[in-house]
């Protein structure tokens, strides 16, 4: 299941430099294990968020035809706001859900949320209610209409990750530009009897975690028991149900979506507030302990347990996961790694809780040590190497250098006496820049630095040492 980097032992000087600069971040031998486990990310995690059948980000073709067919069969009815509000507090499954983001939704978005909740709660608990079959797929009878695409998209992500109990939802099918949203149900859970039976199996499996957690005396001890049991019993493997907790608790194999939803379902049942957070390629958790929020990533801890670091991502500061992502991007020369734990833009309006930037060891007695310093991404950015200058005709020179790690470009600083000039070159590769309009026969001292953008900010490496050249 896990593939090993064949050249990990041949890590470059960048690796040695980073480890010496941050000896407390990674346990001995830890970075090799992290890199090995993260090698599966591009193939498997992108699959996790790429719904080929259609979702709000990748709507399936024929959405309007499906809507028309359902309406023709009179199988659809528009969701009721009143019914949504009435059902919002009625389900015994509420203990598995989170309502953190719900409080920050707009009035219109909460209407969508409540209608979905009312409809799907009936499907969750009614053994006699079957989904409607159209064009070989199954759909619930309630649709939403009259809402903006942006509201539907926001609620889509928030709702499914705050309500893992609705495991039977395959995807939410939208007709973009027309304000429609239809709920598609997994074929295997199309009948009410199948859904109710699966729900009871899932509830029974979660109860084994609840029983195990009873042995913990504190919130942290309970969390550690659940975390360790989850990564011990579940394997990282994609499957048809890997976007829901059916894969986590019935198949014992899932991807980041199943890990994060499963962990949050258990912890919220235990009364320990836990939420899911999504980037464009990944999902993980944040948990509230001792009045502070911490990052938990069961997906990566599962892959790391065979290397002896099963709590590497348990109750850690956000700054730690950002560092490791930036570090692995540099190590593997894979820019996509940088954004693994960068939350989707919608979380800004939803007031996602900011995970701590320092760490209290009492919440993790394992391999973590406190990180001092804040701007680790900047420190991880290396200055260019192999700088060379070459004359090129009258009043010109060629400035060359080799990049060190993942960058977005270079800045070149030229000084002649008290005069200084700065030139930029936008490239993610090696530098080869012809600088013109220089003073003839003058001696210029040249320095170069790299830059890259992260979270909307431009960060710079240190300047290289000065090199001098007399221009022709």
TORBA-573593 format. One line per field, with one value per residue (C-alpha): residue number from 1; x, y, z. Coordinates in Angstrom, 1 decimal. Example, Ala and Ser with C-alpha at 12.3 -4.5 7.8 and 13.67 -1.06 7.14 Angstrom:
<nodes>
num: 1, 2
x: 12.3, 13.7
y: -4.5, -1.1
z: 7.8, 7.1
</nodes>
This chain:
<nodes>
num: 1, 2, 3, 4, 5, 6, 7, 8, 9, 10, 11, 12, 13, 14, 15, 16, 17, 18, 19, 20, 21, 22, 23, 24, 25, 26, 27, 28, 29, 30, 31, 32, 33, 34, 35, 36, 37, 38, 39, 40, 41, 42, 43, 44, 45, 46, 47, 48, 49, 50, 51, 52, 53, 54, 55, 56, 57, 58, 59, 60, 61, 62, 63, 64, 65, 66, 67, 68, 69, 70, 71, 72, 73, 74, 75, 76, 77, 78, 79, 80, 81, 82, 83, 84, 85, 86, 87, 88, 89, 90, 91, 92, 93, 94, 95, 96, 97, 98, 99, 100, 101, 102, 103, 104, 105, 106, 107, 108, 109, 110, 111, 112, 113, 114, 115, 116, 117, 118, 119, 120, 121, 122, 123, 124, 125, 126, 127, 128, 129, 130, 131, 132, 133, 134, 135, 136, 137, 138, 139, 140, 141, 142, 143, 144, 145, 146, 147, 148, 149, 150, 151, 152, 153, 154, 155, 156, 157, 158, 159, 160, 161, 162, 163, 164, 165, 166, 167, 168, 169, 170, 171, 172, 173, 174, 175, 176, 177, 178, 179, 180, 181, 182, 183, 184, 185, 186, 187, 188, 189, 190, 191, 192, 193, 194, 195, 196, 197, 198, 199, 200, 201, 202, 203, 204, 205, 206, 207, 208, 209, 210, 211, 212, 213, 214, 215, 216, 217, 218, 219, 220, 221, 222, 223, 224, 225, 226, 227, 228, 229, 230, 231, 232, 233, 234, 235, 236, 237, 238, 239, 240, 241, 242, 243, 244, 245, 246, 247, 248, 249, 250, 251, 252, 253, 254, 255, 256, 257, 258, 259, 260, 261, 262, 263, 264, 265, 266, 267, 268, 269, 270, 271, 272, 273, 274, 275, 276, 277, 278, 279, 280, 281, 282, 283, 284, 285, 286, 287, 288, 289, 290, 291, 292, 293, 294, 295, 296, 297, 298, 299, 300, 301, 302, 303, 304, 305, 306, 307, 308, 309, 310, 311, 312, 313, 314, 315, 316, 317, 318, 319, 320, 321, 322, 323, 324, 325, 326, 327, 328, 329, 330, 331, 332, 333, 334, 335, 336, 337, 338, 339, 340, 341, 342, 343, 344, 345, 346, 347, 348, 349, 350, 351, 352, 353, 354, 355, 356, 357, 358, 359, 360, 361, 362, 363, 364, 365, 366, 367, 368, 369, 370, 371, 372, 373, 374, 375, 376, 377, 378, 379, 380, 381, 382, 383, 384, 385, 386, 387, 388, 389, 390, 391, 392, 393, 394, 395, 396, 397, 398, 399, 400, 401, 402, 403, 404, 405, 406, 407, 408, 409, 410, 411, 412, 413, 414, 415, 416, 417, 418, 419, 420, 421, 422, 423, 424, 425, 426, 427, 428, 429, 430, 431, 432, 433, 434, 435, 436, 437, 438, 439, 440, 441, 442, 443, 444, 445, 446, 447, 448, 449, 450, 451, 452, 453, 454, 455, 456, 457, 458, 459, 460, 461, 462, 463, 464, 465, 466, 467, 468, 469, 470, 471, 472
x: 0.0, 2.8, 5.5, 9.1, 11.2, 14.0, 16.5, 15.6, 19.1, 20.6, 18.9, 20.7, 22.5, 19.1, 18.0, 21.1, 20.8, 17.1, 17.6, 20.5, 18.4, 15.4, 16.7, 13.6, 11.0, 11.7, 12.6, 15.7, 15.0, 11.6, 11.9, 12.5, 9.4, 7.4, 8.6, 7.8, 4.3, 3.6, 4.7, 1.1, -0.4, -0.7, -2.3, -4.6, -5.6, -6.5, -8.8, -10.4, -11.6, -12.2, -15.8, -16.0, -19.7, -20.3, -20.3, -20.4, -16.8, -17.0, -20.7, -21.7, -23.1, -26.9, -27.7, -30.7, -32.0, -31.9, -33.8, -36.4, -36.8, -37.3, -39.9, -41.7, -42.0, -43.2, -40.4, -39.2, -40.5, -38.9, -37.4, -39.3, -37.6, -40.0, -39.4, -35.7, -35.7, -38.0, -35.7, -32.5, -32.6, -34.5, -32.0, -30.3, -27.4, -26.7, -24.0, -21.8, -22.1, -20.4, -22.1, -19.1, -19.3, -23.1, -23.1, -21.0, -23.2, -25.4, -29.2, -29.6, -26.8, -28.4, -31.7, -29.9, -28.2, -31.5, -33.4, -30.6, -30.5, -34.3, -34.4, -31.4, -32.3, -35.5, -33.5, -31.1, -33.9, -36.7, -36.5, -39.5, -38.2, -36.5, -34.6, -35.8, -34.0, -33.3, -30.8, -29.2, -28.6, -30.7, -31.7, -33.5, -37.0, -36.0, -34.2, -33.1, -33.9, -33.5, -30.1, -26.8, -24.2, -21.6, -24.0, -24.7, -21.0, -20.1, -22.9, -21.9, -18.5, -19.6, -22.6, -21.1, -18.0, -20.1, -22.5, -20.6, -23.7, -25.1, -22.8, -25.2, -24.8, -22.8, -22.6, -24.6, -25.5, -25.9, -27.2, -24.9, -26.3, -29.9, -29.7, -30.7, -29.1, -30.1, -28.9, -27.5, -27.5, -25.2, -26.9, -26.1, -28.0, -30.9, -33.4, -34.4, -33.8, -30.2, -29.5, -30.9, -29.0, -25.7, -26.4, -26.8, -23.5, -21.7, -23.1, -22.1, -18.5, -18.3, -19.4, -16.3, -14.3, -16.5, -16.0, -12.2, -12.1, -13.8, -10.4, -9.0, -9.1, -8.7, -9.9, -6.4, -6.2, -9.5, -8.4, -5.1, -7.0, -9.3, -6.5, -4.4, -7.3, -8.4, -5.0, -4.4, -7.7, -8.1, -5.9, -5.2, -6.8, -9.1, -12.5, -16.0, -17.1, -13.9, -15.6, -17.8, -17.6, -19.0, -15.5, -14.0, -16.2, -17.6, -14.7, -11.8, -10.1, -10.4, -8.6, -8.3, -12.1, -12.9, -10.2, -11.2, -14.9, -14.6, -12.3, -14.6, -17.7, -16.2, -14.7, -17.8, -19.8, -17.4, -18.1, -14.7, -15.3, -13.7, -14.0, -12.9, -10.7, -10.3, -7.6, -7.9, -6.3, -6.6, -8.8, -7.7, -9.0, -8.8, -9.6, -10.4, -8.3, -7.8, -9.4, -7.0, -7.3, -4.7, -4.2, -4.7, -4.0, -4.9, -4.2, -0.5, -0.1, -1.5, 1.2, 3.9, 3.1, 5.3, 8.2, 7.6, 6.0, 2.3, 1.7, 3.7, 0.5, -1.4, -2.2, 0.4, 0.6, -0.5, 2.9, 4.3, 2.3, 3.0, 6.7, 6.6, 4.6, 7.1, 10.0, 8.7, 7.9, 11.6, 12.8, 10.7, 10.6, 6.8, 5.1, 1.8, 3.1, 3.2, -0.5, -1.5, -2.6, -3.6, -7.4, -9.9, -10.7, -14.2, -12.9, -11.9, -15.6, -16.5, -14.0, -12.1, -10.4, -6.7, -4.6, -2.0, 1.5, 3.1, 2.6, 1.9, 3.6, 0.9, -1.4, 1.1, 3.8, 5.1, 7.7, 6.8, 9.1, 8.2, 9.1, 10.6, 10.3, 7.5, 8.5, 9.7, 8.6, 10.9, 13.8, 13.1, 13.7, 17.3, 19.4, 20.5, 23.8, 26.5, 26.2, 28.2, 28.5, 29.5, 30.0, 27.7, 28.5, 28.6, 26.8, 25.4, 26.0, 24.5, 23.6, 23.3, 22.5, 21.0, 17.9, 17.8, 14.3, 10.9, 10.8, 8.7, 11.5, 14.7, 15.7, 19.1, 20.7, 23.5, 25.6, 28.1, 29.5, 26.6, 24.1, 21.9, 19.6, 17.3, 16.1, 13.6, 13.3, 10.1, 11.0, 10.8, 13.9, 17.5, 18.4, 19.8, 19.1, 20.6, 20.9, 21.1, 21.6, 24.6, 27.4, 30.2, 33.5, 32.0, 32.5, 29.2, 28.8, 25.9, 23.8, 20.8, 18.0, 15.1, 11.5, 8.2, 4.6, 2.9, -0.6, -0.7, 2.7, 6.0, 8.9, 12.6, 15.7, 18.9, 21.0, 24.0, 27.5, 28.7, 30.3, 32.0, 32.2, 33.6, 31.2, 32.5
y: 0.0, 2.4, 3.1, 4.0, 6.7, 4.9, 7.8, 9.0, 8.1, 10.3, 13.4, 16.6, 19.2, 21.0, 18.1, 18.3, 22.1, 22.0, 19.2, 21.1, 24.3, 22.5, 19.6, 19.6, 19.3, 15.9, 12.8, 10.9, 9.2, 10.9, 12.8, 9.7, 8.2, 11.3, 11.5, 7.8, 8.1, 11.3, 9.8, 8.5, 12.0, 13.0, 9.7, 9.0, 12.3, 14.0, 11.0, 11.8, 15.2, 14.4, 13.2, 11.9, 11.4, 15.0, 17.5, 21.2, 21.5, 19.0, 19.0, 15.9, 16.3, 15.9, 17.4, 19.3, 16.2, 14.3, 17.1, 17.1, 13.3, 13.4, 16.2, 14.3, 11.3, 13.6, 12.1, 15.5, 18.1, 21.3, 21.4, 23.1, 25.7, 25.0, 21.3, 21.9, 24.0, 21.5, 18.5, 20.3, 19.3, 16.1, 13.4, 11.0, 11.1, 14.7, 13.5, 12.4, 15.8, 19.2, 22.5, 24.8, 26.2, 26.3, 29.3, 31.3, 30.6, 33.3, 33.1, 31.7, 29.2, 28.0, 27.5, 25.2, 23.4, 22.9, 21.6, 19.1, 18.0, 17.5, 15.5, 13.3, 12.6, 11.0, 8.9, 7.9, 6.7, 5.4, 1.8, 2.1, 5.1, 4.1, 6.5, 7.2, 5.6, 7.8, 7.0, 4.2, 6.3, 6.9, 10.3, 11.6, 13.2, 16.7, 19.2, 22.8, 25.7, 29.4, 29.7, 31.0, 28.6, 30.1, 29.4, 25.9, 25.2, 26.5, 24.5, 21.4, 21.2, 22.3, 20.1, 16.7, 17.2, 18.4, 15.5, 12.2, 10.3, 10.8, 8.2, 7.1, 10.4, 9.7, 13.3, 16.5, 17.1, 20.7, 22.4, 25.3, 28.7, 27.5, 27.3, 23.6, 21.0, 17.3, 14.6, 11.4, 8.3, 5.3, 2.5, 0.0, 2.3, 3.1, 1.1, 2.2, -1.2, -1.2, 2.3, 1.5, -1.8, -0.1, 2.8, 0.3, -1.4, 1.9, 2.9, -0.5, 0.0, 3.5, 2.2, 0.0, 3.2, 4.8, 1.8, 1.9, 5.6, 5.0, 3.9, 7.4, 9.7, 13.0, 14.4, 13.9, 10.3, 9.5, 11.2, 9.3, 6.0, 6.8, 8.1, 5.0, 2.6, 4.3, 4.2, 0.6, -0.8, 1.3, 1.1, 3.8, 2.6, 4.2, 2.6, 3.5, 4.7, 6.5, 9.9, 8.7, 6.8, 3.7, 3.1, 3.8, 1.7, -1.0, -1.6, -0.6, 1.2, 4.8, 8.0, 11.4, 12.1, 8.9, 9.3, 12.9, 12.3, 9.1, 10.8, 13.8, 11.6, 9.7, 12.7, 14.8, 11.9, 11.9, 15.6, 16.8, 19.5, 18.4, 19.7, 18.8, 21.1, 20.8, 22.0, 21.5, 18.0, 16.9, 16.7, 16.7, 17.7, 20.4, 19.5, 21.7, 20.7, 22.9, 25.9, 25.7, 24.2, 21.8, 20.0, 16.3, 14.3, 10.6, 10.0, 10.8, 9.2, 6.0, 5.8, 6.8, 4.2, 1.6, 4.0, 4.6, 8.0, 7.3, 10.5, 12.8, 14.8, 14.4, 17.8, 19.8, 23.5, 24.5, 25.9, 22.4, 20.9, 24.0, 23.5, 19.8, 20.5, 23.2, 20.9, 18.0, 20.2, 21.1, 17.6, 16.1, 19.1, 18.9, 22.4, 20.7, 19.6, 23.2, 23.6, 20.2, 21.9, 25.3, 25.5, 26.4, 30.1, 29.7, 29.1, 32.8, 33.8, 30.8, 31.9, 28.6, 28.4, 29.1, 26.2, 27.1, 28.3, 27.0, 23.7, 22.4, 19.1, 17.9, 17.3, 15.0, 13.1, 11.5, 12.6, 16.3, 19.0, 22.7, 24.7, 28.1, 30.7, 31.5, 32.1, 28.6, 28.7, 31.7, 29.8, 26.8, 28.9, 28.6, 31.1, 30.4, 28.5, 28.4, 32.2, 33.3, 36.6, 37.0, 39.9, 40.2, 43.1, 46.7, 47.7, 44.2, 41.1, 37.7, 36.7, 33.0, 30.8, 27.4, 27.3, 25.6, 24.1, 25.2, 28.9, 31.4, 33.7, 35.7, 39.3, 40.6, 43.5, 45.4, 48.1, 50.5, 53.0, 54.4, 53.6, 50.5, 48.8, 45.8, 43.5, 40.6, 37.4, 35.3, 31.6, 28.5, 27.1, 28.0, 31.7, 33.1, 36.8, 39.3, 42.7, 45.7, 49.4, 49.2, 51.8, 50.9, 50.0, 50.1, 47.5, 46.1, 44.0, 41.5, 39.6, 37.3, 36.0, 33.6, 34.3, 32.4, 33.1, 31.3, 32.1, 35.3, 36.6, 36.9, 35.4, 35.8, 33.8, 35.4, 37.3, 35.5, 36.8, 39.7, 38.9, 41.6, 42.0, 44.9, 45.6, 45.9
z: 0.0, 0.7, -1.8, -0.8, -2.3, -3.9, -3.5, 0.0, 1.3, -1.3, 0.1, -0.9, 1.2, 1.6, 3.9, 6.1, 6.4, 7.4, 9.9, 11.5, 11.6, 13.2, 15.2, 17.5, 14.7, 13.4, 15.4, 14.4, 11.1, 11.0, 7.8, 5.7, 7.2, 6.5, 2.9, 2.3, 3.7, 1.8, -1.5, -2.0, -1.9, -5.5, -6.6, -3.8, -2.2, -5.4, -6.1, -2.7, -3.9, -7.6, -7.9, -11.4, -11.0, -10.4, -7.5, -7.1, -8.2, -11.0, -12.0, -14.0, -17.4, -17.7, -14.4, -15.8, -17.6, -14.3, -12.6, -15.3, -15.2, -11.4, -11.7, -14.4, -12.2, -9.4, -7.3, -6.2, -3.8, -2.9, 0.6, 3.4, 5.6, 8.4, 8.3, 8.2, 11.4, 13.2, 12.4, 13.2, 16.8, 16.5, 15.6, 18.1, 15.6, 16.5, 19.0, 16.1, 14.4, 14.7, 14.5, 14.6, 11.1, 11.1, 13.4, 10.9, 7.8, 6.4, 6.8, 3.3, 3.8, 7.1, 5.2, 2.8, 5.6, 7.6, 4.5, 3.7, 7.4, 7.6, 4.4, 5.0, 8.6, 7.4, 5.0, 7.8, 10.1, 7.8, 6.8, 4.5, 2.4, -0.9, -3.1, -6.7, -9.6, -12.6, -15.4, -13.4, -10.2, -7.1, -5.7, -2.6, -3.1, -1.8, -4.0, -3.4, -5.7, -5.6, -4.0, -5.4, -6.6, -4.2, -1.2, -2.4, -2.8, 0.7, 2.3, 0.3, 2.0, 5.4, 5.6, 4.7, 6.9, 9.9, 9.5, 8.9, 9.9, 6.4, 5.1, 2.3, 0.4, -2.8, -3.9, -4.2, -7.8, -8.8, -11.9, -11.8, -12.9, -12.2, -8.4, -8.2, -5.9, -5.9, -3.5, -5.0, -2.8, -3.1, -5.0, -2.2, 0.2, -2.1, 0.0, 3.5, 4.9, 3.7, 5.0, 8.5, 8.7, 7.7, 10.1, 13.0, 12.0, 12.0, 15.3, 16.8, 15.5, 16.8, 20.2, 20.3, 20.2, 22.9, 25.1, 24.6, 25.4, 28.7, 30.0, 29.6, 32.6, 30.7, 27.3, 26.0, 27.1, 25.5, 22.3, 22.3, 22.7, 19.8, 17.6, 18.1, 17.7, 14.4, 12.7, 14.0, 12.6, 9.4, 6.4, 3.9, 0.7, -1.9, -2.5, -3.7, -0.3, 0.8, 1.1, 4.0, 7.3, 5.7, 4.4, 7.8, 10.0, 7.7, 5.3, 7.6, 4.6, 3.6, 2.6, 4.3, 4.0, 5.9, 8.6, 9.3, 9.4, 11.5, 14.0, 14.4, 14.7, 17.7, 19.4, 19.1, 20.6, 23.5, 24.0, 22.8, 20.1, 16.8, 13.3, 9.8, 7.7, 3.9, 1.5, -2.2, -1.9, 1.7, 4.8, 8.5, 11.9, 14.6, 18.2, 21.2, 24.3, 27.3, 25.6, 22.6, 19.1, 17.8, 14.5, 14.2, 11.0, 11.4, 7.7, 7.9, 11.4, 10.0, 7.3, 9.9, 12.5, 10.9, 11.2, 14.9, 14.7, 15.0, 16.9, 14.7, 13.7, 17.0, 18.7, 16.9, 16.1, 12.6, 12.0, 12.3, 9.4, 7.3, 7.8, 7.0, 3.8, 2.7, 3.6, 1.6, -1.4, -1.4, -0.8, -3.5, -5.8, -5.8, -5.5, -4.8, -1.3, -0.1, -0.1, 1.5, 4.7, 3.3, 4.1, 1.4, 1.1, 2.4, 5.9, 6.2, 6.3, 8.4, 11.1, 11.2, 14.6, 14.4, 15.8, 18.3, 17.3, 20.4, 22.1, 25.6, 26.1, 28.5, 25.4, 23.7, 25.6, 22.4, 19.8, 19.6, 21.0, 21.1, 18.0, 18.6, 15.9, 13.6, 10.0, 9.2, 5.5, 5.0, 6.7, 4.5, 1.4, 0.2, -1.6, -5.2, -5.8, -8.5, -9.2, -12.3, -14.2, -17.9, -20.2, -23.1, -25.5, -24.5, -21.3, -20.7, -18.6, -18.1, -14.6, -14.0, -11.0, -10.1, -8.0, -4.6, -4.0, -5.1, -6.0, -8.0, -9.2, -8.4, -7.5, -8.7, -7.0, -8.8, -7.1, -8.7, -6.2, -4.3, -7.1, -6.7, -9.2, -8.8, -11.5, -11.2, -13.1, -12.9, -13.3, -11.2, -12.9, -13.0, -13.6, -16.8, -17.1, -19.5, -17.7, -20.0, -19.8, -17.6, -17.4, -19.8, -18.3, -14.8, -12.1, -10.7, -7.6, -7.9, -5.4, -6.0, -3.8, -4.5, -3.7, -3.5, -2.7, 0.2, 1.6, -0.5, 0.9, -1.0, 1.0, 0.2, 0.7, 2.1, -0.5, -2.0, -1.4, -3.7, -7.1, -9.2, -12.9, -15.1, -17.9, -21.5
</nodes>
